[in-house]
Amino acid sequence: MDRPDKYKALKAEITAIYHENKGRYGYRRITRDGSHSAPAPG
């Protein structure tokens, strides 16, 4: 499949948050601290 990844920016932001905190960052903090909002499924 050659479709563009619509979550590319979101993945990059989450990865950056994770690495800034030396891999000690759970999903609750990523959700709280991220300025992202995931698009609705579907």
PDB file of N, CA, C, O and CB in Angstrom:
ATOM      1  N   MET A   1       0.837  -1.174   0.000  1.00  0.00           N
ATOM      2  CA  MET A   1       0.000   0.000   0.000  1.00  0.00           C
ATOM      3  C   MET A   1       0.889   1.246   0.000  1.00  0.00           C
ATOM      4  O   MET A   1       1.807   1.365   0.811  1.00  0.00           O
ATOM      5  CB  MET A   1      -0.956  -0.007   1.216  1.00  0.00           C
ATOM      6  N   ASP A   2       0.614   2.134  -0.883  1.00  0.00           N
ATOM      7  CA  ASP A   2       1.423   3.342  -0.999  1.00  0.00           C
ATOM      8  C   ASP A   2       0.679   4.584  -0.527  1.00  0.00           C
ATOM      9  O   ASP A   2       0.888   5.676  -1.054  1.00  0.00           O
ATOM     10  CB  ASP A   2       1.868   3.529  -2.428  1.00  0.00           C
ATOM     11  N   ARG A   3      -0.173   4.419   0.449  1.00  0.00           N
ATOM     12  CA  ARG A   3      -0.896   5.572   0.984  1.00  0.00           C
ATOM     13  C   ARG A   3      -0.002   6.333   1.951  1.00  0.00           C
ATOM     14  O   ARG A   3       0.805   5.730   2.658  1.00  0.00           O
ATOM     15  CB  ARG A   3      -2.203   5.129   1.686  1.00  0.00           C
ATOM     16  N   PRO A   4      -0.140   7.647   1.988  1.00  0.00           N
ATOM     17  CA  PRO A   4       0.639   8.420   2.957  1.00  0.00           C
ATOM     18  C   PRO A   4       0.154   8.129   4.382  1.00  0.00           C
ATOM     19  O   PRO A   4      -1.025   7.851   4.602  1.00  0.00           O
ATOM     20  CB  PRO A   4       0.538   9.937   2.651  1.00  0.00           C
ATOM     21  N   ASP A   5       1.061   8.196   5.325  1.00  0.00           N
ATOM     22  CA  ASP A   5       0.740   7.926   6.723  1.00  0.00           C
ATOM     23  C   ASP A   5       0.129   9.176   7.354  1.00  0.00           C
ATOM     24  O   ASP A   5       0.824  10.169   7.572  1.00  0.00           O
ATOM     25  CB  ASP A   5       2.006   7.478   7.505  1.00  0.00           C
ATOM     26  N   LYS A   6      -1.161   9.127   7.644  1.00  0.00           N
ATOM     27  CA  LYS A   6      -1.839  10.299   8.195  1.00  0.00           C
ATOM     28  C   LYS A   6      -1.474  10.531   9.658  1.00  0.00           C
ATOM     29  O   LYS A   6      -1.810  11.574  10.218  1.00  0.00           O
ATOM     30  CB  LYS A   6      -3.346  10.144   8.057  1.00  0.00           C
ATOM     31  N   TYR A   7      -0.801   9.589  10.273  1.00  0.00           N
ATOM     32  CA  TYR A   7      -0.394   9.725  11.668  1.00  0.00           C
ATOM     33  C   TYR A   7       1.095  10.047  11.819  1.00  0.00           C
ATOM     34  O   TYR A   7       1.626   9.988  12.928  1.00  0.00           O
ATOM     35  CB  TYR A   7      -0.717   8.454  12.421  1.00  0.00           C
ATOM     36  N   LYS A   8       1.761  10.380  10.738  1.00  0.00           N
ATOM     37  CA  LYS A   8       3.207  10.606  10.760  1.00  0.00           C
ATOM     38  C   LYS A   8       3.603  11.693  11.762  1.00  0.00           C
ATOM     39  O   LYS A   8       4.524  11.491  12.553  1.00  0.00           O
ATOM     40  CB  LYS A   8       3.696  10.987   9.367  1.00  0.00           C
ATOM     41  N   ALA A   9       2.928  12.829  11.741  1.00  0.00           N
ATOM     42  CA  ALA A   9       3.259  13.929  12.648  1.00  0.00           C
ATOM     43  C   ALA A   9       2.993  13.535  14.100  1.00  0.00           C
ATOM     44  O   ALA A   9       3.779  13.862  14.989  1.00  0.00           O
ATOM     45  CB  ALA A   9       2.452  15.187  12.283  1.00  0.00           C
ATOM     46  N   LEU A  10       1.901  12.844  14.335  1.00  0.00           N
ATOM     47  CA  LEU A  10       1.557  12.402  15.683  1.00  0.00           C
ATOM     48  C   LEU A  10       2.605  11.431  16.215  1.00  0.00           C
ATOM     49  O   LEU A  10       3.019  11.535  17.370  1.00  0.00           O
ATOM     50  CB  LEU A  10       0.169  11.745  15.696  1.00  0.00           C
ATOM     51  N   LYS A  11       3.033  10.496  15.388  1.00  0.00           N
ATOM     52  CA  LYS A  11       4.062   9.533  15.786  1.00  0.00           C
ATOM     53  C   LYS A  11       5.369  10.244  16.123  1.00  0.00           C
ATOM     54  O   LYS A  11       6.037   9.894  17.097  1.00  0.00           O
ATOM     55  CB  LYS A  11       4.293   8.500  14.670  1.00  0.00           C
ATOM     56  N   ALA A  12       5.731  11.235  15.324  1.00  0.00           N
ATOM     57  CA  ALA A  12       6.968  11.979  15.559  1.00  0.00           C
ATOM     58  C   ALA A  12       6.904  12.737  16.884  1.00  0.00           C
ATOM     59  O   ALA A  12       7.889  12.781  17.622  1.00  0.00           O
ATOM     60  CB  ALA A  12       7.234  12.956  14.403  1.00  0.00           C
ATOM     61  N   GLU A  13       5.760  13.328  17.186  1.00  0.00           N
ATOM     62  CA  GLU A  13       5.600  14.070  18.436  1.00  0.00           C
ATOM     63  C   GLU A  13       5.692  13.136  19.642  1.00  0.00           C
ATOM     64  O   GLU A  13       6.357  13.455  20.628  1.00  0.00           O
ATOM     65  CB  GLU A  13       4.256  14.817  18.447  1.00  0.00           C
ATOM     66  N   ILE A  14       5.035  11.999  19.566  1.00  0.00           N
ATOM     67  CA  ILE A  14       5.074  11.032  20.665  1.00  0.00           C
ATOM     68  C   ILE A  14       6.489  10.503  20.857  1.00  0.00           C
ATOM     69  O   ILE A  14       6.950  10.364  21.989  1.00  0.00           O
ATOM     70  CB  ILE A  14       4.100   9.868  20.401  1.00  0.00           C
ATOM     71  N   THR A  15       7.175  10.209  19.767  1.00  0.00           N
ATOM     72  CA  THR A  15       8.550   9.717  19.842  1.00  0.00           C
ATOM     73  C   THR A  15       9.464  10.761  20.475  1.00  0.00           C
ATOM     74  O   THR A  15      10.328  10.421  21.283  1.00  0.00           O
ATOM     75  CB  THR A  15       9.065   9.340  18.444  1.00  0.00           C
ATOM     76  N   ALA A  16       9.278  12.026  20.113  1.00  0.00           N
ATOM     77  CA  ALA A  16      10.095  13.098  20.686  1.00  0.00           C
ATOM     78  C   ALA A  16       9.863  13.215  22.192  1.00  0.00           C
ATOM     79  O   ALA A  16      10.821  13.342  22.955  1.00  0.00           O
ATOM     80  CB  ALA A  16       9.784  14.438  19.997  1.00  0.00           C
ATOM     81  N   ILE A  17       8.607  13.173  22.626  1.00  0.00           N
ATOM     82  CA  ILE A  17       8.290  13.242  24.056  1.00  0.00           C
ATOM     83  C   ILE A  17       8.945  12.071  24.787  1.00  0.00           C
ATOM     84  O   ILE A  17       9.519  12.247  25.861  1.00  0.00           O
ATOM     85  CB  ILE A  17       6.748  13.234  24.283  1.00  0.00           C
ATOM     86  N   TYR A  18       8.858  10.895  24.211  1.00  0.00           N
ATOM     87  CA  TYR A  18       9.432   9.690  24.810  1.00  0.00           C
ATOM     88  C   TYR A  18      10.944   9.828  24.978  1.00  0.00           C
ATOM     89  O   TYR A  18      11.480   9.533  26.046  1.00  0.00           O
ATOM     90  CB  TYR A  18       9.107   8.459  23.953  1.00  0.00           C
ATOM     91  N   HIS A  19      11.630  10.275  23.928  1.00  0.00           N
ATOM     92  CA  HIS A  19      13.086  10.380  23.987  1.00  0.00           C
ATOM     93  C   HIS A  19      13.552  11.536  24.865  1.00  0.00           C
ATOM     94  O   HIS A  19      14.608  11.437  25.489  1.00  0.00           O
ATOM     95  CB  HIS A  19      13.648  10.543  22.593  1.00  0.00           C
ATOM     96  N   GLU A  20      12.803  12.614  24.929  1.00  0.00           N
ATOM     97  CA  GLU A  20      13.161  13.733  25.808  1.00  0.00           C
ATOM     98  C   GLU A  20      13.181  13.297  27.268  1.00  0.00           C
ATOM     99  O   GLU A  20      13.877  13.892  28.091  1.00  0.00           O
ATOM    100  CB  GLU A  20      12.177  14.899  25.621  1.00  0.00           C
ATOM    101  N   ASN A  21      12.431  12.276  27.580  1.00  0.00           N
ATOM    102  CA  ASN A  21      12.323  11.798  28.955  1.00  0.00           C
ATOM    103  C   ASN A  21      13.003  10.455  29.158  1.00  0.00           C
ATOM    104  O   ASN A  21      12.651   9.707  30.071  1.00  0.00           O
ATOM    105  CB  ASN A  21      10.874  11.695  29.351  1.00  0.00           C
ATOM    106  N   LYS A  22      13.966  10.153  28.319  1.00  0.00           N
ATOM    107  CA  LYS A  22      14.821   8.971  28.425  1.00  0.00           C
ATOM    108  C   LYS A  22      14.029   7.671  28.486  1.00  0.00           C
ATOM    109  O   LYS A  22      14.416   6.732  29.182  1.00  0.00           O
ATOM    110  CB  LYS A  22      15.697   9.082  29.645  1.00  0.00           C
ATOM    111  N   GLY A  23      12.936   7.624  27.765  1.00  0.00           N
ATOM    112  CA  GLY A  23      12.155   6.399  27.693  1.00  0.00           C
ATOM    113  C   GLY A  23      11.324   6.107  28.925  1.00  0.00           C
ATOM    114  O   GLY A  23      10.753   5.024  29.050  1.00  0.00           O
ATOM    115  N   ARG A  24      11.252   7.060  29.831  1.00  0.00           N
ATOM    116  CA  ARG A  24      10.487   6.857  31.062  1.00  0.00           C
ATOM    117  C   ARG A  24       9.227   7.711  31.042  1.00  0.00           C
ATOM    118  O   ARG A  24       8.993   8.523  31.937  1.00  0.00           O
ATOM    119  CB  ARG A  24      11.344   7.191  32.302  1.00  0.00           C
ATOM    120  N   TYR A  25       8.446   7.517  30.037  1.00  0.00           N
ATOM    121  CA  TYR A  25       7.260   8.344  29.885  1.00  0.00           C
ATOM    122  C   TYR A  25       6.110   7.463  29.457  1.00  0.00           C
ATOM    123  O   TYR A  25       6.118   6.930  28.348  1.00  0.00           O
ATOM    124  CB  TYR A  25       7.493   9.483  28.867  1.00  0.00           C
ATOM    125  N   GLY A  26       5.130   7.302  30.309  1.00  0.00           N
ATOM    126  CA  GLY A  26       3.991   6.440  30.025  1.00  0.00           C
ATOM    127  C   GLY A  26       2.958   7.114  29.141  1.00  0.00           C
ATOM    128  O   GLY A  26       3.052   8.306  28.847  1.00  0.00           O
ATOM    129  N   TYR A  27       1.984   6.344  28.729  1.00  0.00           N
ATOM    130  CA  TYR A  27       0.963   6.852  27.808  1.00  0.00           C
ATOM    131  C   TYR A  27       0.136   7.962  28.432  1.00  0.00           C
ATOM    132  O   TYR A  27      -0.349   8.836  27.714  1.00  0.00           O
ATOM    133  CB  TYR A  27       0.050   5.726  27.363  1.00  0.00           C
ATOM    134  N   ARG A  28      -0.041   7.954  29.751  1.00  0.00           N
ATOM    135  CA  ARG A  28      -0.827   9.019  30.386  1.00  0.00           C
ATOM    136  C   ARG A  28      -0.126  10.367  30.246  1.00  0.00           C
ATOM    137  O   ARG A  28      -0.764  11.377  29.948  1.00  0.00           O
ATOM    138  CB  ARG A  28      -1.069   8.700  31.875  1.00  0.00           C
ATOM    139  N   ARG A  29       1.176  10.379  30.460  1.00  0.00           N
ATOM    140  CA  ARG A  29       1.919  11.628  30.332  1.00  0.00           C
ATOM    141  C   ARG A  29       1.996  12.078  28.879  1.00  0.00           C
ATOM    142  O   ARG A  29       1.881  13.269  28.587  1.00  0.00           O
ATOM    143  CB  ARG A  29       3.323  11.469  30.905  1.00  0.00           C
ATOM    144  N   ILE A  30       2.186  11.145  27.984  1.00  0.00           N
ATOM    145  CA  ILE A  30       2.247  11.508  26.571  1.00  0.00           C
ATOM    146  C   ILE A  30       0.923  12.127  26.151  1.00  0.00           C
ATOM    147  O   ILE A  30       0.901  13.124  25.428  1.00  0.00           O
ATOM    148  CB  ILE A  30       2.576  10.275  25.693  1.00  0.00           C
ATOM    149  N   THR A  31      -0.185  11.539  26.602  1.00  0.00           N
ATOM    150  CA  THR A  31      -1.503  12.073  26.280  1.00  0.00           C
ATOM    151  C   THR A  31      -1.683  13.453  26.896  1.00  0.00           C
ATOM    152  O   THR A  31      -2.188  14.365  26.242  1.00  0.00           O
ATOM    153  CB  THR A  31      -2.605  11.123  26.768  1.00  0.00           C
ATOM    154  N   ARG A  32      -1.274  13.608  28.142  1.00  0.00           N
ATOM    155  CA  ARG A  32      -1.435  14.878  28.842  1.00  0.00           C
ATOM    156  C   ARG A  32      -0.530  15.967  28.267  1.00  0.00           C
ATOM    157  O   ARG A  32      -0.976  17.097  28.068  1.00  0.00           O
ATOM    158  CB  ARG A  32      -1.146  14.694  30.323  1.00  0.00           C
ATOM    159  N   ASP A  33       0.731  15.642  28.000  1.00  0.00           N
ATOM    160  CA  ASP A  33       1.707  16.643  27.587  1.00  0.00           C
ATOM    161  C   ASP A  33       1.735  16.900  26.089  1.00  0.00           C
ATOM    162  O   ASP A  33       2.255  17.925  25.650  1.00  0.00           O
ATOM    163  CB  ASP A  33       3.059  16.228  28.033  1.00  0.00           C
ATOM    164  N   GLY A  34       1.196  16.006  25.315  1.00  0.00           N
ATOM    165  CA  GLY A  34       1.207  16.190  23.866  1.00  0.00           C
ATOM    166  C   GLY A  34       0.199  17.245  23.455  1.00  0.00           C
ATOM    167  O   GLY A  34      -0.889  17.337  24.024  1.00  0.00           O
ATOM    168  N   SER A  35       0.561  18.024  22.483  1.00  0.00           N
ATOM    169  CA  SER A  35      -0.365  19.046  21.975  1.00  0.00           C
ATOM    170  C   SER A  35      -1.188  18.479  20.837  1.00  0.00           C
ATOM    171  O   SER A  35      -1.887  19.203  20.128  1.00  0.00           O
ATOM    172  CB  SER A  35       0.399  20.304  21.505  1.00  0.00           C
ATOM    173  N   HIS A  36      -1.092  17.177  20.677  1.00  0.00           N
ATOM    174  CA  HIS A  36      -1.774  16.504  19.578  1.00  0.00           C
ATOM    175  C   HIS A  36      -3.208  16.157  19.949  1.00  0.00           C
ATOM    176  O   HIS A  36      -3.571  16.084  21.124  1.00  0.00           O
ATOM    177  CB  HIS A  36      -1.019  15.243  19.178  1.00  0.00           C
ATOM    178  N   SER A  37      -3.972  15.956  18.962  1.00  0.00           N
ATOM    179  CA  SER A  37      -5.296  15.366  19.145  1.00  0.00           C
ATOM    180  C   SER A  37      -5.471  14.382  18.003  1.00  0.00           C
ATOM    181  O   SER A  37      -5.415  14.747  16.829  1.00  0.00           O
ATOM    182  CB  SER A  37      -6.450  16.463  19.166  1.00  0.00           C
ATOM    183  N   ALA A  38      -5.679  13.162  18.361  1.00  0.00           N
ATOM    184  CA  ALA A  38      -5.798  12.116  17.351  1.00  0.00           C
ATOM    185  C   ALA A  38      -7.086  12.288  16.565  1.00  0.00           C
ATOM    186  O   ALA A  38      -8.129  12.608  17.136  1.00  0.00           O
ATOM    187  CB  ALA A  38      -5.750  10.725  18.000  1.00  0.00           C
ATOM    188  N   PRO A  39      -7.019  12.080  15.282  1.00  0.00           N
ATOM    189  CA  PRO A  39      -8.246  12.159  14.485  1.00  0.00           C
ATOM    190  C   PRO A  39      -9.207  11.038  14.864  1.00  0.00           C
ATOM    191  O   PRO A  39      -8.785   9.972  15.312  1.00  0.00           O
ATOM    192  CB  PRO A  39      -7.922  12.093  12.981  1.00  0.00           C
ATOM    193  N   ALA A  40     -10.461  11.281  14.685  1.00  0.00           N
ATOM    194  CA  ALA A  40     -11.472  10.273  14.997  1.00  0.00           C
ATOM    195  C   ALA A  40     -11.299   9.076  14.077  1.00  0.00           C
ATOM    196  O   ALA A  40     -11.018   9.240  12.890  1.00  0.00           O
ATOM    197  CB  ALA A  40     -12.898  10.859  14.864  1.00  0.00           C
ATOM    198  N   PRO A  41     -11.464   7.879  14.613  1.00  0.00           N
ATOM    199  CA  PRO A  41     -11.327   6.695  13.758  1.00  0.00           C
ATOM    200  C   PRO A  41     -12.408   6.640  12.689  1.00  0.00           C
ATOM    201  O   PRO A  41     -13.533   7.102  12.880  1.00  0.00           O
ATOM    202  CB  PRO A  41     -11.376   5.427  14.600  1.00  0.00           C
ATOM    203  N   GLY A  42     -12.032   6.068  11.574  1.00  0.00           N
ATOM    204  CA  GLY A  42     -13.038   5.868  10.533  1.00  0.00           C
ATOM    205  C   GLY A  42     -12.909   6.653   9.341  1.00  0.00           C
ATOM    206  O   GLY A  42     -13.726   6.529   8.429  1.00  0.00           O
TER     207      GLY A  42
END
